[in-house]
Amino acid sequence: MRNEKIPVGILGATGMVGQRFITLLANHPWFDVTCVAASSRSAGKTYAEAVHGRWNFKNPVPAHIGTLKVYDAVEEVAPVCKQVEFVFSAMSLDKEKVRALEEQYAAHETPVVSNNSAHRWTKDVPMFIPEINHHHTALIDIQRKNRSWEKGFITAKPNCSIQSYVPILEALKDY
């Protein structure tokens, strides 16, 4: 059993979804946000500077995250990957660019948990709701074999409405 927190990064950390990831992970018992990345407009600033005037929550930016340097998610893939064990992706780019970028991170042997729709229909990328189809994680081995990745992989979450009501329907299935 692991005693220390897992270092994670957030791609698209300055956008609305990225900011939500920050609030959810700031004091998480398992994960430690050690790296944030966004567009080139935010790169080089501290996270607090990058979201100044755009922070969407009443609580302030978590102090330990506010001091992190923002990396360019597109141009600084390797430096981000060196700091984390996996990334949460909330990038706001067109689907082809998101798909290519997430594949770059996975090719750098960094697992990607994507909040984007870019890989939702990619055959070897599991899109799962853990309470319902956790067995779809078996696709990760197929994905790694198909792409010659050892540790890297991509997994996608379904859209918000599906992930909200499907667990309830699953629970009612036996009735």
Summary of the structure (lengths in Angstrom):
residues: 175
radius of gyration: 16.4
end to end distance: 37.6
largest distance: 54.6
contacts: 528
relative contact order: 0.14
helix: 40%
strand: 17%
